[in-house]
Amino acid sequence: MRGVGKWTVEAARAADDPPKSLAAFSVTPIKPDDGPTPLPWVSFNVGCKSCGHQEFEIASFPIIAPDPSPYYGVASGDTLLRPPHRMKCSCCGSVGTIFDARTDGYDGILNGGCPYESGADGEDFTLRPFKVIVAVTYNIEISELEELASSAQAEIKATDLFDNLSITATCPSGGQPLEFIYECA
């Protein structure tokens, strides 16, 4: 097992040097609970880089699934909240992108985007603020990620090449949480 504490080497590296897709925000790694095996992911609490507040309205590009729905797990008539996702601080109004499937993660950087449909028109922010945790997964050895990063045309870091990303948003006043999960490799 290739682990550092309860994180893999890749996740421990990301905890120390988060992916640049999170750069618009202040992020703090969350230490994993004690468990029997090392984890290939790292989670971050997200805060506003401008004021430090930790509640955000979350933007997406909603679309109503047609009949029949071409979207896995989305029934016709249901709303699909497409990326890119931006977040607006509910205190100071500062806005930044937290994830864009076209440019973030392994496929976004090395393969010109991942297979998720992205929106361009009709961005909509949630009406209530959420506390946000972002988790990234690494399933490739750090040495391979470093080699891929160095061979890419743009300046990227090995930690930018995550395999999966999830955004978990909980409303402090209660209500339905939001969760966005993307396979990025």
TITITOR-190330 format. One record per residue (C-alpha): z, y, x; residue in one letter. Coordinates in steps of 0.2 Angstrom, whole numbers, padded with zeros to 4 digits, always signed. Each point is the difference from the previous one (the first is absolute). Layout:
ZYXA
...
This chain:
+0000+0000+0000M
-0005+0017+0006R
+0014+0011-0006G
+0011+0015+0005V
+0016-0001-0010G
-0006-0004-0018K
-0017+0009+0003W
-0015-0007+0009T
-0006+0009+0015V
-0014+0009-0010E
+0012+0006-0014A
+0013+0005+0013A
-0013+0011+0009R
-0005+0007-0017A
+0018+0005-0003A
+0000+0010+0016D
-0018+0007-0002D
-0005+0000-0018P
-0018-0001-0005P
-0009+0017+0000K
-0004-0002-0019S
+0019+0004-0003L
-0001+0016+0011A
+0001+0012-0014A
+0017-0005-0004F
+0017-0003+0008S
+0003-0019+0001V
+0015-0010+0005T
-0001-0018+0003P
+0011-0012-0011I
+0008-0013+0010K
-0003-0017-0008P
+0014-0011-0007D
+0006-0014+0010D
-0011-0015-0004G
-0005-0016+0007P
-0017+0005+0008T
-0008+0016+0007P
-0010+0011-0012L
-0018+0005+0004P
+0003+0017-0009W
+0010+0016+0001V
+0005+0011-0015S
+0003+0019+0001F
+0010+0012-0011N
-0012+0015-0003V
+0006+0018+0000G
-0009+0017+0000C
-0004+0006+0017K
+0002+0018-0005S
+0017+0000-0009C
+0007-0018+0002G
+0001-0003-0019H
-0003-0018-0005Q
-0008+0001-0017E
-0019+0001-0003F
-0013+0001-0014E
-0013-0013+0005I
-0018+0002-0003A
-0014-0012-0003S
-0017-0001-0008F
+0002-0008-0017P
-0014-0010-0008I
+0001-0010-0017I
-0006-0017+0003A
-0016-0004-0010P
-0003-0016-0011D
-0001-0012+0009P
+0011+0007+0014S
-0008-0003+0017P
+0017+0003+0008Y
+0011-0015+0005Y
+0017+0001-0010G
-0005+0015-0010V
-0004-0003-0019A
-0014+0009-0009S
+0008+0016-0006G
+0013+0001+0013D
+0001+0014+0012T
-0004-0003+0019L
+0008+0012+0012L
-0012+0001+0014R
+0002+0007+0018P
+0001+0011+0009P
+0018+0004-0004H
+0008+0016+0004R
+0017+0006-0002M
+0007+0017-0005K
+0018+0004+0004C
+0010+0004-0016S
+0010+0013+0009C
-0012+0011+0011C
-0017-0006-0007G
-0006-0006+0017S
-0015-0012-0002V
-0006-0014+0012G
-0010-0016-0001T
+0010-0016+0002I
-0014-0013-0001F
-0019+0001-0001D
-0008-0017-0001A
-0016+0007+0007R
+0008+0005+0017T
+0017-0008+0002D
+0005-0017+0006G
-0010-0013+0009Y
-0015+0000-0011D
+0000+0019-0004G
-0001+0003+0019I
-0010-0014+0007L
-0011-0005-0014N
-0004+0016-0010G
+0013-0003-0014G
+0008-0014-0010C
-0007-0007-0016P
+0011+0010-0012Y
-0009+0013-0010E
+0005+0017+0004S
-0001+0016-0011G
-0008+0016+0004A
+0002+0010-0017D
+0014+0001-0012G
+0015-0001+0011E
+0016+0000-0010D
+0018+0002+0006F
+0015-0009-0009T
+0010+0010-0011L
+0017-0005+0007R
+0006-0001+0018P
+0002-0016+0009F
+0010-0006+0016K
-0013-0009+0011V
+0000-0015+0012I
-0015-0004+0009V
-0002-0017+0009A
-0013-0006+0012V
-0004-0017+0006T
-0007-0006+0017Y
-0006-0018+0002N
-0009+0002+0016I
+0008+0000+0018E
+0003+0017+0007I
-0011-0003+0015S
-0015-0004-0011E
+0004+0016-0011L
+0001+0010+0016E
-0017-0007+0006E
-0008+0004-0017L
+0007+0017+0000A
-0006+0004+0017S
-0018-0006-0004S
-0001+0011-0016A
-0010+0016+0000Q
+0013+0011-0006A
+0017+0003+0007E
+0012-0013-0008I
+0016-0009+0004K
+0003-0018-0002A
+0012+0003-0014T
-0013+0008-0010D
-0008-0017-0002L
+0011-0007-0013F
-0005-0015-0011D
+0009+0005-0016N
+0008+0015-0008L
+0011+0002-0015S
+0007+0016-0008I
+0015-0003-0010T
+0006+0015-0011A
+0016+0000-0010T
+0005+0014-0012C
+0018+0006+0004P
+0002+0004-0019S
-0005-0018-0005G
-0016-0005-0008G
-0015-0011+0006Q
-0002-0001+0019P
-0018+0001+0007L
-0006-0012+0013E
-0017+0000+0010F
-0004-0015+0011I
-0015+0000+0011Y
-0007-0013+0011E
-0008+0010+0015C
-0007-0014+0010A
